[in-house]
Amino acid sequence: MSSSTDDEGLMEELARAMAQVSEVPEHRREAARAAFSWRTIDEELLALTHDSLELADAAVRGALDVRTLGFETDGLSLEIEVDGDQVFGQVLDAAVDEVLVESVGEGTQTSPVDASGVFSVVVPAGPVRFGVRVDGVLRRTPWIVLVAGPQG
């Protein structure tokens, strides 16, 4: 190819390259599908907007009995309150029937959401994340540890 602005030369080179390819291997197709699915990852992630553990005066008052966290994205807010292994939460600004709780060791469990968006669920020790499906899109929080595992 003689120049980057030589359209005819580029098309000829592309035609030669295409003639050499008989079929795209399946592993390459899967990789392309996986890469394409990342195009909306920021839209599907609920960002952490509040964590009571990060309050500056929390260390002065001592250990918090109840931890509160807030997550949001466009058109959706999720507020949760953690008391031991019990989580009470509310989905705001969107109609959701259930909340998913994913954990590394326990898999996925669901909790029904009432008409006000309120739910409660017992969470296992270790990393968990919450998910809600809005308009066919599953939106998830980042992984977070709410209940510490056994020390040892």
KEKE-3310 file (N, C-alpha, C; in steps of 0.2 Angstrom, whole numbers, plus 5000, padded with zeros to 4 digits):
npx = (5004:5003:5000:4992:4980:4976:4963:4958:4969:4969:4957:4959:4970:4962:4953:4962:4966:4954:4951:4960:4955:4946:4935:4929:4936:4928:4932:4937:4925:4918:4926:4924:4911:4911:4919:4910:4900:4904:4902:4892:4895:4897:4884:4877:4882:4880:4885:4894:4889:4888:4895:4893:4904:4915:4914:4921:4919:4916:4926:4929:4918:4917:4914:4902:4885:4876:4877:4876:4873:4874:4869:4870:4863:4859:4843:4840:4841:4849:4847:4854:4854:4864:4864:4872:4871:4860:4851:4843:4834:4830:4824:4824:4816:4813:4804:4804:4804:4811:4826:4843:4855:4871:4884:4901:4904:4891:4883:4868:4855:4838:4827:4811:4803:4794:4779:4783:4796:4804:4815:4821:4835:4846:4863:4878:4894:4908:4913:4899:4887:4874:4860:4848:4835:4831:4820:4824:4838:4851:4857:4870:4879:4895:4907:4907:4911:4901:4898:4910:4921:4925:4938:4955)
npy = (4994:5011:5023:5031:5037:5032:5025:5016:5007:5002:4996:4985:4978:4974:4966:4956:4951:4946:4936:4926:4922:4909:4905:4912:4907:4899:4902:4915:4922:4921:4928:4941:4943:4944:4955:4964:4964:4972:4985:4992:4992:5002:5008:4998:4996:4999:5013:5015:5027:5031:5026:5022:5018:5026:5038:5052:5055:5043:5035:5042:5041:5027:5010:5007:5002:4999:4999:5009:5010:5017:5016:5020:5024:5030:5034:5025:5020:5012:5009:5002:4995:4988:4976:4966:4951:4953:4962:4976:4984:4997:4999:5013:5024:5016:5002:4987:4969:4960:4958:4953:4943:4940:4929:4924:4911:4906:4907:4913:4921:4926:4940:4945:4961:4974:4984:4997:4996:4990:4978:4963:4953:4940:4940:4931:4928:4936:4942:4950:4955:4965:4964:4971:4970:4980:4986:4975:4975:4969:4977:4979:4980:4985:4972:4969:4968:4964:4957:4950:4936:4921:4924:4920)
npz = (5000:4996:5002:5016:5013:5001:4995:4986:4985:4999:4999:4990:4997:5008:5002:4997:5009:5015:5006:5010:5021:5027:5037:5052:5067:5080:5094:5092:5088:5100:5108:5102:5105:5119:5121:5115:5124:5134:5131:5138:5151:5161:5162:5168:5180:5197:5206:5221:5232:5245:5260:5277:5284:5280:5285:5292:5306:5311:5317:5328:5336:5339:5336:5323:5325:5315:5298:5284:5266:5250:5233:5216:5199:5183:5185:5195:5212:5226:5242:5257:5273:5285:5298:5307:5300:5293:5281:5277:5264:5251:5235:5225:5214:5203:5196:5203:5205:5212:5222:5219:5227:5226:5231:5234:5240:5242:5231:5221:5228:5230:5234:5238:5233:5240:5237:5240:5237:5246:5254:5263:5268:5272:5273:5268:5275:5269:5252:5243:5231:5225:5215:5203:5191:5178:5166:5158:5160:5169:5183:5194:5210:5215:5221:5238:5255:5268:5279:5290:5289:5298:5310:5309)
capx = (5000:5007:4998:4986:4974:4974:4957:4958:4974:4967:4951:4963:4973:4957:4950:4967:4966:4948:4952:4964:4952:4940:4930:4932:4936:4923:4935:4937:4918:4916:4930:4921:4904:4912:4921:4905:4895:4907:4900:4887:4896:4896:4877:4874:4885:4877:4890:4894:4889:4888:4896:4894:4911:4919:4912:4926:4918:4914:4931:4929:4912:4918:4912:4895:4881:4872:4881:4872:4877:4870:4872:4865:4865:4854:4836:4839:4845:4848:4849:4854:4856:4867:4864:4875:4871:4853:4851:4836:4835:4825:4825:4821:4816:4812:4799:4808:4800:4816:4833:4847:4861:4876:4890:4906:4903:4884:4879:4864:4848:4833:4823:4805:4803:4787:4777:4787:4803:4808:4817:4826:4839:4852:4869:4883:4900:4913:4910:4893:4885:4867:4858:4841:4834:4826:4819:4828:4845:4853:4861:4874:4883:4902:4907:4908:4911:4896:4899:4917:4921:4929:4945:4960)
capy = (5000:5017:5029:5030:5040:5028:5021:5010:5002:4999:4991:4980:4975:4971:4960:4950:4948:4942:4930:4921:4919:4905:4906:4915:4902:4900:4906:4922:4924:4921:4934:4947:4944:4946:4962:4969:4965:4977:4992:4996:4990:5008:5009:4992:4996:5004:5015:5017:5034:5032:5021:5025:5017:5031:5045:5055:5055:5037:5033:5045:5038:5020:5005:5008:4996:4998:5002:5011:5011:5019:5015:5023:5025:5034:5032:5020:5021:5007:5010:4997:4995:4981:4975:4960:4948:4955:4968:4979:4989:4999:5001:5019:5027:5011:4997:4981:4964:4956:4959:4947:4944:4935:4929:4919:4904:4904:4907:4918:4921:4932:4943:4949:4968:4975:4989:5002:4995:4988:4971:4961:4947:4938:4939:4927:4931:4937:4947:4950:4961:4966:4966:4972:4970:4986:4986:4970:4975:4968:4981:4976:4984:4982:4967:4972:4964:4967:4952:4948:4929:4920:4926:4914)
capz = (5000:4995:5006:5021:5010:4995:4997:4981:4988:5005:4997:4987:5002:5012:4998:4997:5016:5015:5002:5013:5027:5025:5041:5058:5072:5085:5099:5090:5088:5107:5111:5100:5108:5125:5120:5113:5129:5139:5129:5142:5158:5165:5163:5171:5187:5202:5209:5228:5233:5252:5265:5283:5287:5277:5288:5296:5313:5314:5321:5335:5340:5340:5330:5321:5326:5309:5292:5278:5260:5245:5227:5211:5192:5180:5186:5200:5218:5230:5249:5261:5280:5287:5305:5308:5293:5291:5277:5275:5259:5247:5228:5224:5207:5198:5198:5203:5209:5217:5222:5219:5231:5224:5235:5231:5242:5243:5225:5221:5231:5228:5239:5235:5234:5241:5232:5241:5235:5252:5255:5268:5266:5276:5268:5270:5276:5263:5247:5241:5227:5224:5208:5201:5184:5177:5159:5155:5161:5176:5186:5200:5214:5215:5226:5245:5261:5273:5285:5290:5290:5305:5310:5310)
cpx = (5004:5006:4992:4980:4972:4969:4956:4963:4972:4961:4954:4966:4968:4954:4955:4967:4960:4948:4956:4961:4946:4934:4933:4931:4931:4926:4936:4930:4916:4920:4927:4915:4906:4915:4915:4900:4898:4905:4896:4889:4895:4889:4874:4877:4882:4883:4889:4894:4889:4890:4897:4901:4916:4918:4918:4926:4917:4920:4931:4923:4913:4915:4904:4891:4878:4876:4876:4876:4872:4873:4867:4868:4859:4847:4835:4844:4843:4851:4849:4857:4858:4867:4866:4875:4864:4854:4844:4838:4829:4828:4821:4821:4815:4808:4803:4804:4805:4823:4837:4853:4866:4882:4895:4905:4896:4880:4874:4857:4844:4829:4817:4806:4796:4785:4780:4795:4808:4809:4821:4829:4844:4857:4874:4889:4904:4910:4903:4892:4877:4865:4850:4840:4828:4826:4823:4835:4846:4858:4864:4878:4890:4902:4910:4907:4907:4897:4906:4916:4925:4936:4950:4965)
cpy = (5006:5022:5028:5033:5037:5023:5015:5005:4999:4994:4984:4975:4971:4965:4954:4947:4944:4936:4924:4918:4915:4905:4908:4909:4904:4904:4913:4925:4925:4927:4941:4948:4946:4953:4967:4970:4970:4984:4996:4994:4996:5009:5004:4992:5001:5006:5017:5024:5036:5026:5024:5023:5022:5038:5046:5054:5048:5034:5036:5042:5031:5016:5007:5001:4994:5002:5003:5012:5013:5018:5018:5023:5029:5031:5027:5021:5015:5009:5004:4998:4988:4981:4968:4956:4949:4962:4970:4984:4992:5001:5008:5021:5022:5005:4990:4976:4960:4959:4953:4948:4938:4935:4923:4912:4901:4904:4913:4917:4927:4934:4947:4957:4970:4981:4996:5002:4992:4980:4970:4954:4946:4937:4935:4931:4931:4942:4945:4956:4960:4967:4967:4973:4976:4986:4981:4970:4974:4973:4979:4981:4981:4976:4971:4967:4967:4963:4949:4940:4928:4922:4920:4913)
cpz = (5000:5000:5010:5018:5003:4996:4992:4984:4994:5004:4994:4992:5006:5008:4998:5004:5017:5011:5005:5019:5025:5030:5048:5063:5077:5092:5098:5090:5096:5110:5109:5103:5115:5126:5119:5119:5134:5137:5134:5149:5163:5167:5167:5178:5191:5206:5216:5229:5240:5256:5272:5286:5285:5280:5293:5304:5316:5318:5328:5339:5342:5334:5329:5322:5319:5304:5287:5272:5255:5238:5222:5204:5189:5181:5191:5206:5222:5237:5253:5268:5282:5295:5306:5301:5290:5287:5275:5270:5256:5240:5227:5216:5202:5201:5198:5208:5214:5217:5222:5223:5229:5229:5232:5233:5242:5236:5225:5224:5229:5234:5236:5237:5235:5236:5234:5240:5241:5252:5261:5266:5271:5271:5271:5271:5270:5258:5244:5236:5226:5217:5207:5194:5183:5169:5155:5156:5168:5178:5193:5203:5213:5221:5233:5250:5266:5280:5285:5292:5297:5304:5312:5305)
residu = (MET:SER:SER:SER:THR:ASP:ASP:GLU:GLY:LEU:MET:GLU:GLU:LEU:ALA:ARG:ALA:MET:ALA:GLN:VAL:SER:GLU:VAL:PRO:GLU:HIS:ARG:ARG:GLU:ALA:ALA:ARG:ALA:ALA:PHE:SER:TRP:ARG:THR:ILE:ASP:GLU:GLU:LEU:LEU:ALA:LEU:THR:HIS:ASP:SER:LEU:GLU:LEU:ALA:ASP:ALA:ALA:VAL:ARG:GLY:ALA:LEU:ASP:VAL:ARG:THR:LEU:GLY:PHE:GLU:THR:ASP:GLY:LEU:SER:LEU:GLU:ILE:GLU:VAL:ASP:GLY:ASP:GLN:VAL:PHE:GLY:GLN:VAL:LEU:ASP:ALA:ALA:VAL:ASP:GLU:VAL:LEU:VAL:GLU:SER:VAL:GLY:GLU:GLY:THR:GLN:THR:SER:PRO:VAL:ASP:ALA:SER:GLY:VAL:PHE:SER:VAL:VAL:VAL:PRO:ALA:GLY:PRO:VAL:ARG:PHE:GLY:VAL:ARG:VAL:ASP:GLY:VAL:LEU:ARG:ARG:THR:PRO:TRP:ILE:VAL:LEU:VAL:ALA:GLY:PRO:GLN:GLY)
# end
